[in-house]
């Protein structure tokens, strides 16, 4: 498998574990949007494992390398986590 370039690594989307109606999840999404970070929002209610794993800790931002940033986080912590 060929190695990915830094640009390809930087463009890999993050996963934002959330659920509808979660005001903290909305705040996290707003931080991601403001930082122009590529992410996919994953509703944990659509998957029993995710609901059990993240039910009391959402929002959680997960990187492609499985590192996670747990809420609460601010713009500075988000920048440190993503390198953005």
mmCIF file of the N, C-alpha and C atoms, coordinates in Angstrom:
data_MODEL
# 
_entry.id   MODEL 
# 
loop_
_atom_site.group_PDB 
_atom_site.id 
_atom_site.type_symbol 
_atom_site.label_atom_id 
_atom_site.label_alt_id 
_atom_site.label_comp_id 
_atom_site.label_asym_id 
_atom_site.label_entity_id 
_atom_site.label_seq_id 
_atom_site.pdbx_PDB_ins_code 
_atom_site.Cartn_x 
_atom_site.Cartn_y 
_atom_site.Cartn_z 
_atom_site.occupancy 
_atom_site.B_iso_or_equiv 
_atom_site.pdbx_formal_charge 
_atom_site.auth_seq_id 
_atom_site.auth_comp_id 
_atom_site.auth_asym_id 
_atom_site.auth_atom_id 
_atom_site.pdbx_PDB_model_num 
ATOM 1   N N  . UNK A 1 1  ? 0.848   -1.180 0.000  1.00 0.00 ? 1  UNK A N  1 
ATOM 2   C CA . UNK A 1 1  ? 0.000   0.000  0.000  1.00 0.00 ? 1  UNK A CA 1 
ATOM 3   C C  . UNK A 1 1  ? 0.891   1.241  0.000  1.00 0.00 ? 1  UNK A C  1 
ATOM 4   N N  . UNK A 1 2  ? 0.632   2.191  -0.903 1.00 0.00 ? 2  UNK A N  1 
ATOM 5   C CA . UNK A 1 2  ? 1.473   3.386  -0.958 1.00 0.00 ? 2  UNK A CA 1 
ATOM 6   C C  . UNK A 1 2  ? 1.238   4.281  0.255  1.00 0.00 ? 2  UNK A C  1 
ATOM 7   N N  . UNK A 1 3  ? 2.272   4.999  0.651  1.00 0.00 ? 3  UNK A N  1 
ATOM 8   C CA . UNK A 1 3  ? 2.133   5.940  1.753  1.00 0.00 ? 3  UNK A CA 1 
ATOM 9   C C  . UNK A 1 3  ? 1.323   7.136  1.303  1.00 0.00 ? 3  UNK A C  1 
ATOM 10  N N  . UNK A 1 4  ? 0.567   7.691  2.226  1.00 0.00 ? 4  UNK A N  1 
ATOM 11  C CA . UNK A 1 4  ? -0.226  8.870  1.920  1.00 0.00 ? 4  UNK A CA 1 
ATOM 12  C C  . UNK A 1 4  ? 0.632   10.119 2.062  1.00 0.00 ? 4  UNK A C  1 
ATOM 13  N N  . UNK A 1 5  ? 0.367   11.084 1.200  1.00 0.00 ? 5  UNK A N  1 
ATOM 14  C CA . UNK A 1 5  ? 1.061   12.362 1.311  1.00 0.00 ? 5  UNK A CA 1 
ATOM 15  C C  . UNK A 1 5  ? 0.483   13.123 2.500  1.00 0.00 ? 5  UNK A C  1 
ATOM 16  N N  . UNK A 1 6  ? 1.176   14.162 2.942  1.00 0.00 ? 6  UNK A N  1 
ATOM 17  C CA . UNK A 1 6  ? 0.676   14.963 4.058  1.00 0.00 ? 6  UNK A CA 1 
ATOM 18  C C  . UNK A 1 6  ? -0.664  15.603 3.696  1.00 0.00 ? 6  UNK A C  1 
ATOM 19  N N  . UNK A 1 7  ? -0.828  16.027 2.464  1.00 0.00 ? 7  UNK A N  1 
ATOM 20  C CA . UNK A 1 7  ? -2.097  16.613 2.026  1.00 0.00 ? 7  UNK A CA 1 
ATOM 21  C C  . UNK A 1 7  ? -3.214  15.594 2.127  1.00 0.00 ? 7  UNK A C  1 
ATOM 22  N N  . UNK A 1 8  ? -2.959  14.362 1.714  1.00 0.00 ? 8  UNK A N  1 
ATOM 23  C CA . UNK A 1 8  ? -3.973  13.316 1.816  1.00 0.00 ? 8  UNK A CA 1 
ATOM 24  C C  . UNK A 1 8  ? -4.311  13.015 3.273  1.00 0.00 ? 8  UNK A C  1 
ATOM 25  N N  . UNK A 1 9  ? -3.300  13.005 4.124  1.00 0.00 ? 9  UNK A N  1 
ATOM 26  C CA . UNK A 1 9  ? -3.543  12.788 5.550  1.00 0.00 ? 9  UNK A CA 1 
ATOM 27  C C  . UNK A 1 9  ? -4.364  13.927 6.139  1.00 0.00 ? 9  UNK A C  1 
ATOM 28  N N  . UNK A 1 10 ? -4.026  15.151 5.765  1.00 0.00 ? 10 UNK A N  1 
ATOM 29  C CA . UNK A 1 10 ? -4.730  16.315 6.288  1.00 0.00 ? 10 UNK A CA 1 
ATOM 30  C C  . UNK A 1 10 ? -6.188  16.350 5.852  1.00 0.00 ? 10 UNK A C  1 
ATOM 31  N N  . UNK A 1 11 ? -6.492  15.758 4.700  1.00 0.00 ? 11 UNK A N  1 
ATOM 32  C CA . UNK A 1 11 ? -7.843  15.801 4.158  1.00 0.00 ? 11 UNK A CA 1 
ATOM 33  C C  . UNK A 1 11 ? -8.727  14.640 4.599  1.00 0.00 ? 11 UNK A C  1 
ATOM 34  N N  . UNK A 1 12 ? -8.175  13.720 5.351  1.00 0.00 ? 12 UNK A N  1 
ATOM 35  C CA . UNK A 1 12 ? -9.004  12.628 5.864  1.00 0.00 ? 12 UNK A CA 1 
ATOM 36  C C  . UNK A 1 12 ? -10.014 13.212 6.839  1.00 0.00 ? 12 UNK A C  1 
ATOM 37  N N  . UNK A 1 13 ? -11.260 12.828 6.688  1.00 0.00 ? 13 UNK A N  1 
ATOM 38  C CA . UNK A 1 13 ? -12.272 13.402 7.570  1.00 0.00 ? 13 UNK A CA 1 
ATOM 39  C C  . UNK A 1 13 ? -12.192 12.825 8.984  1.00 0.00 ? 13 UNK A C  1 
ATOM 40  N N  . UNK A 1 14 ? -12.601 13.643 9.916  1.00 0.00 ? 14 UNK A N  1 
ATOM 41  C CA . UNK A 1 14 ? -12.779 13.212 11.292 1.00 0.00 ? 14 UNK A CA 1 
ATOM 42  C C  . UNK A 1 14 ? -14.212 12.722 11.437 1.00 0.00 ? 14 UNK A C  1 
ATOM 43  N N  . UNK A 1 15 ? -14.468 11.981 12.489 1.00 0.00 ? 15 UNK A N  1 
ATOM 44  C CA . UNK A 1 15 ? -15.816 11.540 12.810 1.00 0.00 ? 15 UNK A CA 1 
ATOM 45  C C  . UNK A 1 15 ? -16.268 12.286 14.055 1.00 0.00 ? 15 UNK A C  1 
ATOM 46  N N  . UNK A 1 16 ? -17.431 12.877 13.979 1.00 0.00 ? 16 UNK A N  1 
ATOM 47  C CA . UNK A 1 16 ? -18.024 13.527 15.141 1.00 0.00 ? 16 UNK A CA 1 
ATOM 48  C C  . UNK A 1 16 ? -19.190 12.675 15.589 1.00 0.00 ? 16 UNK A C  1 
ATOM 49  N N  . UNK A 1 17 ? -19.014 11.987 16.702 1.00 0.00 ? 17 UNK A N  1 
ATOM 50  C CA . UNK A 1 17 ? -20.098 11.189 17.267 1.00 0.00 ? 17 UNK A CA 1 
ATOM 51  C C  . UNK A 1 17 ? -21.032 12.132 18.016 1.00 0.00 ? 17 UNK A C  1 
ATOM 52  N N  . UNK A 1 18 ? -22.317 12.052 17.685 1.00 0.00 ? 18 UNK A N  1 
ATOM 53  C CA . UNK A 1 18 ? -23.313 12.970 18.225 1.00 0.00 ? 18 UNK A CA 1 
ATOM 54  C C  . UNK A 1 18 ? -24.661 12.260 18.249 1.00 0.00 ? 18 UNK A C  1 
ATOM 55  N N  . UNK A 1 19 ? -25.675 12.996 18.634 1.00 0.00 ? 19 UNK A N  1 
ATOM 56  C CA . UNK A 1 19 ? -27.054 12.576 18.453 1.00 0.00 ? 19 UNK A CA 1 
ATOM 57  C C  . UNK A 1 19 ? -27.900 13.821 18.254 1.00 0.00 ? 19 UNK A C  1 
ATOM 58  N N  . UNK A 1 20 ? -29.019 13.666 17.590 1.00 0.00 ? 20 UNK A N  1 
ATOM 59  C CA . UNK A 1 20 ? -29.904 14.802 17.337 1.00 0.00 ? 20 UNK A CA 1 
ATOM 60  C C  . UNK A 1 20 ? -30.407 15.377 18.653 1.00 0.00 ? 20 UNK A C  1 
ATOM 61  N N  . UNK A 1 21 ? -30.499 16.697 18.707 1.00 0.00 ? 21 UNK A N  1 
ATOM 62  C CA . UNK A 1 21 ? -31.016 17.365 19.890 1.00 0.00 ? 21 UNK A CA 1 
ATOM 63  C C  . UNK A 1 21 ? -29.992 17.576 20.991 1.00 0.00 ? 21 UNK A C  1 
ATOM 64  N N  . UNK A 1 22 ? -28.764 17.203 20.760 1.00 0.00 ? 22 UNK A N  1 
ATOM 65  C CA . UNK A 1 22 ? -27.691 17.374 21.749 1.00 0.00 ? 22 UNK A CA 1 
ATOM 66  C C  . UNK A 1 22 ? -27.075 18.756 21.551 1.00 0.00 ? 22 UNK A C  1 
ATOM 67  N N  . UNK A 1 23 ? -27.340 19.672 22.486 1.00 0.00 ? 23 UNK A N  1 
ATOM 68  C CA . UNK A 1 23 ? -26.825 21.033 22.310 1.00 0.00 ? 23 UNK A CA 1 
ATOM 69  C C  . UNK A 1 23 ? -25.300 21.092 22.390 1.00 0.00 ? 23 UNK A C  1 
ATOM 70  N N  . UNK A 1 24 ? -24.685 20.215 23.159 1.00 0.00 ? 24 UNK A N  1 
ATOM 71  C CA . UNK A 1 24 ? -23.215 20.183 23.207 1.00 0.00 ? 24 UNK A CA 1 
ATOM 72  C C  . UNK A 1 24 ? -22.648 19.722 21.874 1.00 0.00 ? 24 UNK A C  1 
ATOM 73  N N  . UNK A 1 25 ? -23.350 18.793 21.230 1.00 0.00 ? 25 UNK A N  1 
ATOM 74  C CA . UNK A 1 25 ? -22.924 18.314 19.909 1.00 0.00 ? 25 UNK A CA 1 
ATOM 75  C C  . UNK A 1 25 ? -23.010 19.443 18.888 1.00 0.00 ? 25 UNK A C  1 
ATOM 76  N N  . UNK A 1 26 ? -24.034 20.268 19.006 1.00 0.00 ? 26 UNK A N  1 
ATOM 77  C CA . UNK A 1 26 ? -24.164 21.426 18.118 1.00 0.00 ? 26 UNK A CA 1 
ATOM 78  C C  . UNK A 1 26 ? -23.022 22.402 18.336 1.00 0.00 ? 26 UNK A C  1 
ATOM 79  N N  . UNK A 1 27 ? -22.616 22.593 19.589 1.00 0.00 ? 27 UNK A N  1 
ATOM 80  C CA . UNK A 1 27 ? -21.480 23.474 19.882 1.00 0.00 ? 27 UNK A CA 1 
ATOM 81  C C  . UNK A 1 27 ? -20.187 22.911 19.280 1.00 0.00 ? 27 UNK A C  1 
ATOM 82  N N  . UNK A 1 28 ? -20.001 21.601 19.409 1.00 0.00 ? 28 UNK A N  1 
ATOM 83  C CA . UNK A 1 28 ? -18.803 20.966 18.849 1.00 0.00 ? 28 UNK A CA 1 
ATOM 84  C C  . UNK A 1 28 ? -18.787 21.112 17.324 1.00 0.00 ? 28 UNK A C  1 
ATOM 85  N N  . UNK A 1 29 ? -19.929 20.883 16.679 1.00 0.00 ? 29 UNK A N  1 
ATOM 86  C CA . UNK A 1 29 ? -20.013 21.018 15.227 1.00 0.00 ? 29 UNK A CA 1 
ATOM 87  C C  . UNK A 1 29 ? -19.718 22.456 14.795 1.00 0.00 ? 29 UNK A C  1 
ATOM 88  N N  . UNK A 1 30 ? -20.190 23.417 15.574 1.00 0.00 ? 30 UNK A N  1 
ATOM 89  C CA . UNK A 1 30 ? -19.920 24.822 15.260 1.00 0.00 ? 30 UNK A CA 1 
ATOM 90  C C  . UNK A 1 30 ? -18.420 25.126 15.346 1.00 0.00 ? 30 UNK A C  1 
ATOM 91  N N  . UNK A 1 31 ? -17.741 24.558 16.337 1.00 0.00 ? 31 UNK A N  1 
ATOM 92  C CA . UNK A 1 31 ? -16.286 24.734 16.444 1.00 0.00 ? 31 UNK A CA 1 
ATOM 93  C C  . UNK A 1 31 ? -15.577 24.124 15.238 1.00 0.00 ? 31 UNK A C  1 
ATOM 94  N N  . UNK A 1 32 ? -15.997 22.934 14.837 1.00 0.00 ? 32 UNK A N  1 
ATOM 95  C CA . UNK A 1 32 ? -15.400 22.273 13.676 1.00 0.00 ? 32 UNK A CA 1 
ATOM 96  C C  . UNK A 1 32 ? -15.642 23.089 12.403 1.00 0.00 ? 32 UNK A C  1 
ATOM 97  N N  . UNK A 1 33 ? -16.853 23.579 12.247 1.00 0.00 ? 33 UNK A N  1 
ATOM 98  C CA . UNK A 1 33 ? -17.177 24.385 11.074 1.00 0.00 ? 33 UNK A CA 1 
ATOM 99  C C  . UNK A 1 33 ? -16.356 25.674 11.047 1.00 0.00 ? 33 UNK A C  1 
ATOM 100 N N  . UNK A 1 34 ? -16.239 26.329 12.196 1.00 0.00 ? 34 UNK A N  1 
ATOM 101 C CA . UNK A 1 34 ? -15.482 27.578 12.272 1.00 0.00 ? 34 UNK A CA 1 
ATOM 102 C C  . UNK A 1 34 ? -14.012 27.356 11.943 1.00 0.00 ? 34 UNK A C  1 
ATOM 103 N N  . UNK A 1 35 ? -13.500 26.176 12.288 1.00 0.00 ? 35 UNK A N  1 
ATOM 104 C CA . UNK A 1 35 ? -12.092 25.850 12.015 1.00 0.00 ? 35 UNK A CA 1 
ATOM 105 C C  . UNK A 1 35 ? -11.916 25.250 10.625 1.00 0.00 ? 35 UNK A C  1 
ATOM 106 N N  . UNK A 1 36 ? -13.006 25.093 9.884  1.00 0.00 ? 36 UNK A N  1 
ATOM 107 C CA . UNK A 1 36 ? -12.990 24.530 8.531  1.00 0.00 ? 36 UNK A CA 1 
ATOM 108 C C  . UNK A 1 36 ? -12.364 23.133 8.518  1.00 0.00 ? 36 UNK A C  1 
ATOM 109 N N  . UNK A 1 37 ? -12.796 22.303 9.476  1.00 0.00 ? 37 UNK A N  1 
ATOM 110 C CA . UNK A 1 37 ? -12.292 20.942 9.606  1.00 0.00 ? 37 UNK A CA 1 
ATOM 111 C C  . UNK A 1 37 ? -13.269 19.984 8.931  1.00 0.00 ? 37 UNK A C  1 
ATOM 112 N N  . UNK A 1 38 ? -12.746 19.120 8.083  1.00 0.00 ? 38 UNK A N  1 
ATOM 113 C CA . UNK A 1 38 ? -13.536 18.133 7.360  1.00 0.00 ? 38 UNK A CA 1 
ATOM 114 C C  . UNK A 1 38 ? -13.953 17.031 8.340  1.00 0.00 ? 38 UNK A C  1 
ATOM 115 N N  . UNK A 1 39 ? -15.267 16.821 8.465  1.00 0.00 ? 39 UNK A N  1 
ATOM 116 C CA . UNK A 1 39 ? -15.749 15.772 9.371  1.00 0.00 ? 39 UNK A CA 1 
ATOM 117 C C  . UNK A 1 39 ? -17.053 15.179 8.862  1.00 0.00 ? 39 UNK A C  1 
ATOM 118 N N  . UNK A 1 40 ? -17.327 13.980 9.339  1.00 0.00 ? 40 UNK A N  1 
ATOM 119 C CA . UNK A 1 40 ? -18.609 13.326 9.103  1.00 0.00 ? 40 UNK A CA 1 
ATOM 120 C C  . UNK A 1 40 ? -19.287 13.191 10.458 1.00 0.00 ? 40 UNK A C  1 
ATOM 121 N N  . UNK A 1 41 ? -20.537 13.600 10.535 1.00 0.00 ? 41 UNK A N  1 
ATOM 122 C CA . UNK A 1 41 ? -21.307 13.458 11.767 1.00 0.00 ? 41 UNK A CA 1 
ATOM 123 C C  . UNK A 1 41 ? -21.959 12.077 11.775 1.00 0.00 ? 41 UNK A C  1 
ATOM 124 N N  . UNK A 1 42 ? -21.731 11.344 12.843 1.00 0.00 ? 42 UNK A N  1 
ATOM 125 C CA . UNK A 1 42 ? -22.274 9.997  13.004 1.00 0.00 ? 42 UNK A CA 1 
ATOM 126 C C  . UNK A 1 42 ? -23.208 10.003 14.208 1.00 0.00 ? 42 UNK A C  1 
ATOM 127 N N  . UNK A 1 43 ? -24.493 9.722  13.964 1.00 0.00 ? 43 UNK A N  1 
ATOM 128 C CA . UNK A 1 43 ? -25.472 9.675  15.049 1.00 0.00 ? 43 UNK A CA 1 
ATOM 129 C C  . UNK A 1 43 ? -25.326 8.336  15.771 1.00 0.00 ? 43 UNK A C  1 
ATOM 130 N N  . UNK A 1 44 ? -24.971 8.386  17.039 1.00 0.00 ? 44 UNK A N  1 
ATOM 131 C CA . UNK A 1 44 ? -24.729 7.157  17.794 1.00 0.00 ? 44 UNK A CA 1 
ATOM 132 C C  . UNK A 1 44 ? -26.002 6.341  17.995 1.00 0.00 ? 44 UNK A C  1 
ATOM 133 N N  . UNK A 1 45 ? -27.156 6.965  17.863 1.00 0.00 ? 45 UNK A N  1 
ATOM 134 C CA . UNK A 1 45 ? -28.420 6.236  18.046 1.00 0.00 ? 45 UNK A CA 1 
ATOM 135 C C  . UNK A 1 45 ? -28.696 5.260  16.912 1.00 0.00 ? 45 UNK A C  1 
ATOM 136 N N  . UNK A 1 46 ? -27.946 5.385  15.825 1.00 0.00 ? 46 UNK A N  1 
ATOM 137 C CA . UNK A 1 46 ? -28.123 4.480  14.690 1.00 0.00 ? 46 UNK A CA 1 
ATOM 138 C C  . UNK A 1 46 ? -27.348 3.181  14.838 1.00 0.00 ? 46 UNK A C  1 
ATOM 139 N N  . UNK A 1 47 ? -26.585 3.047  15.925 1.00 0.00 ? 47 UNK A N  1 
ATOM 140 C CA . UNK A 1 47 ? -25.733 1.868  16.111 1.00 0.00 ? 47 UNK A CA 1 
ATOM 141 C C  . UNK A 1 47 ? -25.671 1.533  17.596 1.00 0.00 ? 47 UNK A C  1 
ATOM 142 N N  . UNK A 1 48 ? -26.089 0.334  17.954 1.00 0.00 ? 48 UNK A N  1 
ATOM 143 C CA . UNK A 1 48 ? -26.148 -0.065 19.368 1.00 0.00 ? 48 UNK A CA 1 
ATOM 144 C C  . UNK A 1 48 ? -24.783 0.006  20.038 1.00 0.00 ? 48 UNK A C  1 
ATOM 145 N N  . UNK A 1 49 ? -23.730 -0.415 19.334 1.00 0.00 ? 49 UNK A N  1 
ATOM 146 C CA . UNK A 1 49 ? -22.391 -0.372 19.932 1.00 0.00 ? 49 UNK A CA 1 
ATOM 147 C C  . UNK A 1 49 ? -21.983 1.073  20.214 1.00 0.00 ? 49 UNK A C  1 
ATOM 148 N N  . UNK A 1 50 ? -22.185 1.955  19.236 1.00 0.00 ? 50 UNK A N  1 
ATOM 149 C CA . UNK A 1 50 ? -21.809 3.357  19.424 1.00 0.00 ? 50 UNK A CA 1 
ATOM 150 C C  . UNK A 1 50 ? -22.627 4.003  20.535 1.00 0.00 ? 50 UNK A C  1 
ATOM 151 N N  . UNK A 1 51 ? -23.905 3.664  20.607 1.00 0.00 ? 51 UNK A N  1 
ATOM 152 C CA . UNK A 1 51 ? -24.756 4.209  21.664 1.00 0.00 ? 51 UNK A CA 1 
ATOM 153 C C  . UNK A 1 51 ? -24.254 3.788  23.040 1.00 0.00 ? 51 UNK A C  1 
ATOM 154 N N  . UNK A 1 52 ? -23.835 2.530  23.166 1.00 0.00 ? 52 UNK A N  1 
ATOM 155 C CA . UNK A 1 52 ? -23.308 2.060  24.445 1.00 0.00 ? 52 UNK A CA 1 
ATOM 156 C C  . UNK A 1 52 ? -21.947 2.688  24.736 1.00 0.00 ? 52 UNK A C  1 
ATOM 157 N N  . UNK A 1 53 ? -21.101 2.771  23.722 1.00 0.00 ? 53 UNK A N  1 
ATOM 158 C CA . UNK A 1 53 ? -19.723 3.264  23.884 1.00 0.00 ? 53 UNK A CA 1 
ATOM 159 C C  . UNK A 1 53 ? -19.674 4.759  24.201 1.00 0.00 ? 53 UNK A C  1 
ATOM 160 N N  . UNK A 1 54 ? -20.512 5.547  23.499 1.00 0.00 ? 54 UNK A N  1 
ATOM 161 C CA . UNK A 1 54 ? -20.404 7.000  23.591 1.00 0.00 ? 54 UNK A CA 1 
ATOM 162 C C  . UNK A 1 54 ? -21.636 7.671  24.194 1.00 0.00 ? 54 UNK A C  1 
ATOM 163 N N  . UNK A 1 55 ? -22.586 6.900  24.676 1.00 0.00 ? 55 UNK A N  1 
ATOM 164 C CA . UNK A 1 55 ? -23.862 7.445  25.134 1.00 0.00 ? 55 UNK A CA 1 
ATOM 165 C C  . UNK A 1 55 ? -23.774 8.566  26.154 1.00 0.00 ? 55 UNK A C  1 
ATOM 166 N N  . UNK A 1 56 ? -22.814 8.510  27.037 1.00 0.00 ? 56 UNK A N  1 
ATOM 167 C CA . UNK A 1 56 ? -22.710 9.545  28.071 1.00 0.00 ? 56 UNK A CA 1 
ATOM 168 C C  . UNK A 1 56 ? -21.526 10.479 27.848 1.00 0.00 ? 56 UNK A C  1 
ATOM 169 N N  . UNK A 1 57 ? -20.844 10.332 26.723 1.00 0.00 ? 57 UNK A N  1 
ATOM 170 C CA . UNK A 1 57 ? -19.647 11.161 26.516 1.00 0.00 ? 57 UNK A CA 1 
ATOM 171 C C  . UNK A 1 57 ? -19.695 12.013 25.257 1.00 0.00 ? 57 UNK A C  1 
ATOM 172 N N  . UNK A 1 58 ? -20.800 11.974 24.496 1.00 0.00 ? 58 UNK A N  1 
ATOM 173 C CA . UNK A 1 58 ? -20.852 12.779 23.278 1.00 0.00 ? 58 UNK A CA 1 
ATOM 174 C C  . UNK A 1 58 ? -20.943 14.260 23.629 1.00 0.00 ? 58 UNK A C  1 
ATOM 175 N N  . UNK A 1 59 ? -20.425 15.082 22.767 1.00 0.00 ? 59 UNK A N  1 
ATOM 176 C CA . UNK A 1 59 ? -19.798 14.789 21.493 1.00 0.00 ? 59 UNK A CA 1 
ATOM 177 C C  . UNK A 1 59 ? -18.355 14.302 21.661 1.00 0.00 ? 59 UNK A C  1 
ATOM 178 N N  . UNK A 1 60 ? -17.956 13.462 20.721 1.00 0.00 ? 60 UNK A N  1 
ATOM 179 C CA . UNK A 1 60 ? -16.589 12.958 20.671 1.00 0.00 ? 60 UNK A CA 1 
ATOM 180 C C  . UNK A 1 60 ? -16.102 13.094 19.232 1.00 0.00 ? 60 UNK A C  1 
ATOM 181 N N  . UNK A 1 61 ? -14.914 13.655 19.078 1.00 0.00 ? 61 UNK A N  1 
ATOM 182 C CA . UNK A 1 61 ? -14.299 13.760 17.767 1.00 0.00 ? 61 UNK A CA 1 
ATOM 183 C C  . UNK A 1 61 ? -13.249 12.668 17.655 1.00 0.00 ? 61 UNK A C  1 
ATOM 184 N N  . UNK A 1 62 ? -13.369 11.854 16.606 1.00 0.00 ? 62 UNK A N  1 
ATOM 185 C CA . UNK A 1 62 ? -12.441 10.735 16.422 1.00 0.00 ? 62 UNK A CA 1 
ATOM 186 C C  . UNK A 1 62 ? -11.641 10.943 15.147 1.00 0.00 ? 62 UNK A C  1 
ATOM 187 N N  . UNK A 1 63 ? -10.326 10.782 15.258 1.00 0.00 ? 63 UNK A N  1 
ATOM 188 C CA . UNK A 1 63 ? -9.429  10.909 14.111 1.00 0.00 ? 63 UNK A CA 1 
ATOM 189 C C  . UNK A 1 63 ? -9.307  9.563  13.410 1.00 0.00 ? 63 UNK A C  1 
ATOM 190 N N  . UNK A 1 64 ? -8.821  9.591  12.190 1.00 0.00 ? 64 UNK A N  1 
ATOM 191 C CA . UNK A 1 64 ? -8.659  8.366  11.395 1.00 0.00 ? 64 UNK A CA 1 
ATOM 192 C C  . UNK A 1 64 ? -7.702  7.384  12.057 1.00 0.00 ? 64 UNK A C  1 
ATOM 193 N N  . UNK A 1 65 ? -6.808  7.872  12.940 1.00 0.00 ? 65 UNK A N  1 
ATOM 194 C CA . UNK A 1 65 ? -5.862  6.997  13.626 1.00 0.00 ? 65 UNK A CA 1 
ATOM 195 C C  . UNK A 1 65 ? -6.406  6.508  14.969 1.00 0.00 ? 65 UNK A C  1 
ATOM 196 N N  . UNK A 1 66 ? -7.697  6.701  15.199 1.00 0.00 ? 66 UNK A N  1 
ATOM 197 C CA . UNK A 1 66 ? -8.434  6.271  16.396 1.00 0.00 ? 66 UNK A CA 1 
ATOM 198 C C  . UNK A 1 66 ? -8.216  7.144  17.625 1.00 0.00 ? 66 UNK A C  1 
ATOM 199 N N  . UNK A 1 67 ? -7.443  8.212  17.534 1.00 0.00 ? 67 UNK A N  1 
ATOM 200 C CA . UNK A 1 67 ? -7.347  9.148  18.656 1.00 0.00 ? 67 UNK A CA 1 
ATOM 201 C C  . UNK A 1 67 ? -8.683  9.843  18.814 1.00 0.00 ? 67 UNK A C  1 
ATOM 202 N N  . UNK A 1 68 ? -9.036  10.146 20.055 1.00 0.00 ? 68 UNK A N  1 
ATOM 203 C CA . UNK A 1 68 ? -10.309 10.784 20.328 1.00 0.00 ? 68 UNK A CA 1 
ATOM 204 C C  . UNK A 1 68 ? -10.131 12.042 21.158 1.00 0.00 ? 68 UNK A C  1 
ATOM 205 N N  . UNK A 1 69 ? -10.962 13.028 20.846 1.00 0.00 ? 69 UNK A N  1 
ATOM 206 C CA . UNK A 1 69 ? -11.037 14.259 21.629 1.00 0.00 ? 69 UNK A CA 1 
ATOM 207 C C  . UNK A 1 69 ? -12.424 14.292 22.261 1.00 0.00 ? 69 UNK A C  1 
ATOM 208 N N  . UNK A 1 70 ? -12.442 14.196 23.571 1.00 0.00 ? 70 UNK A N  1 
ATOM 209 C CA . UNK A 1 70 ? -13.699 14.148 24.322 1.00 0.00 ? 70 UNK A CA 1 
ATOM 210 C C  . UNK A 1 70 ? -14.155 15.568 24.668 1.00 0.00 ? 70 UNK A C  1 
ATOM 211 N N  . UNK A 1 71 ? -15.453 15.768 24.680 1.00 0.00 ? 71 UNK A N  1 
ATOM 212 C CA . UNK A 1 71 ? -16.016 17.020 25.141 1.00 0.00 ? 71 UNK A CA 1 
ATOM 213 C C  . UNK A 1 71 ? -15.858 17.113 26.649 1.00 0.00 ? 71 UNK A C  1 
ATOM 214 N N  . UNK A 1 72 ? -15.560 18.269 27.207 1.00 0.00 ? 72 UNK A N  1 
ATOM 215 C CA . UNK A 1 72 ? -15.525 19.579 26.566 1.00 0.00 ? 72 UNK A CA 1 
ATOM 216 C C  . UNK A 1 72 ? -14.173 19.875 25.932 1.00 0.00 ? 72 UNK A C  1 
ATOM 217 N N  . UNK A 1 73 ? -14.224 20.561 24.784 1.00 0.00 ? 73 UNK A N  1 
ATOM 218 C CA . UNK A 1 73 ? -13.015 21.075 24.160 1.00 0.00 ? 73 UNK A CA 1 
ATOM 219 C C  . UNK A 1 73 ? -13.313 22.431 23.546 1.00 0.00 ? 73 UNK A C  1 
ATOM 220 N N  . UNK A 1 74 ? -12.264 23.231 23.442 1.00 0.00 ? 74 UNK A N  1 
ATOM 221 C CA . UNK A 1 74 ? -12.409 24.567 22.873 1.00 0.00 ? 74 UNK A CA 1 
ATOM 222 C C  . UNK A 1 74 ? -11.616 24.643 21.569 1.00 0.00 ? 74 UNK A C  1 
ATOM 223 N N  . UNK A 1 75 ? -11.602 25.824 20.961 1.00 0.00 ? 75 UNK A N  1 
ATOM 224 C CA . UNK A 1 75 ? -10.942 25.999 19.668 1.00 0.00 ? 75 UNK A CA 1 
ATOM 225 C C  . UNK A 1 75 ? -9.448  25.693 19.751 1.00 0.00 ? 75 UNK A C  1 
ATOM 226 N N  . UNK A 1 76 ? -8.807  26.070 20.835 1.00 0.00 ? 76 UNK A N  1 
ATOM 227 C CA . UNK A 1 76 ? -7.372  25.814 20.996 1.00 0.00 ? 76 UNK A CA 1 
ATOM 228 C C  . UNK A 1 76 ? -7.103  24.318 21.105 1.00 0.00 ? 76 UNK A C  1 
ATOM 229 N N  . UNK A 1 77 ? -7.881  23.619 21.914 1.00 0.00 ? 77 UNK A N  1 
ATOM 230 C CA . UNK A 1 77 ? -7.717  22.173 22.065 1.00 0.00 ? 77 UNK A CA 1 
ATOM 231 C C  . UNK A 1 77 ? -8.019  21.458 20.749 1.00 0.00 ? 77 UNK A C  1 
ATOM 232 N N  . UNK A 1 78 ? -9.013  21.949 20.007 1.00 0.00 ? 78 UNK A N  1 
ATOM 233 C CA . UNK A 1 78 ? -9.346  21.378 18.714 1.00 0.00 ? 78 UNK A CA 1 
ATOM 234 C C  . UNK A 1 78 ? -8.188  21.547 17.746 1.00 0.00 ? 78 UNK A C  1 
ATOM 235 N N  . UNK A 1 79 ? -7.585  22.718 17.746 1.00 0.00 ? 79 UNK A N  1 
ATOM 236 C CA . UNK A 1 79 ? -6.438  22.980 16.870 1.00 0.00 ? 79 UNK A CA 1 
ATOM 237 C C  . UNK A 1 79 ? -5.273  22.069 17.222 1.00 0.00 ? 79 UNK A C  1 
ATOM 238 N N  . UNK A 1 80 ? -5.004  21.894 18.504 1.00 0.00 ? 80 UNK A N  1 
ATOM 239 C CA . UNK A 1 80 ? -3.924  21.010 18.940 1.00 0.00 ? 80 UNK A CA 1 
ATOM 240 C C  . UNK A 1 80 ? -4.197  19.564 18.519 1.00 0.00 ? 80 UNK A C  1 
ATOM 241 N N  . UNK A 1 81 ? -5.442  19.131 18.624 1.00 0.00 ? 81 UNK A N  1 
ATOM 242 C CA . UNK A 1 81 ? -5.812  17.757 18.283 1.00 0.00 ? 81 UNK A CA 1 
ATOM 243 C C  . UNK A 1 81 ? -5.695  17.499 16.788 1.00 0.00 ? 81 UNK A C  1 
ATOM 244 N N  . UNK A 1 82 ? -6.166  18.448 15.988 1.00 0.00 ? 82 UNK A N  1 
ATOM 245 C CA . UNK A 1 82 ? -6.209  18.257 14.544 1.00 0.00 ? 82 UNK A CA 1 
ATOM 246 C C  . UNK A 1 82 ? -4.970  18.762 13.825 1.00 0.00 ? 82 UNK A C  1 
ATOM 247 N N  . UNK A 1 83 ? -4.233  19.640 14.476 1.00 0.00 ? 83 UNK A N  1 
ATOM 248 C CA . UNK A 1 83 ? -3.091  20.271 13.794 1.00 0.00 ? 83 UNK A CA 1 
ATOM 249 C C  . UNK A 1 83 ? -3.528  21.309 12.786 1.00 0.00 ? 83 UNK A C  1 
ATOM 250 N N  . UNK A 1 84 ? -4.799  21.696 12.839 1.00 0.00 ? 84 UNK A N  1 
ATOM 251 C CA . UNK A 1 84 ? -5.337  22.678 11.882 1.00 0.00 ? 84 UNK A CA 1 
ATOM 252 C C  . UNK A 1 84 ? -4.962  24.095 12.258 1.00 0.00 ? 84 UNK A C  1 
# 
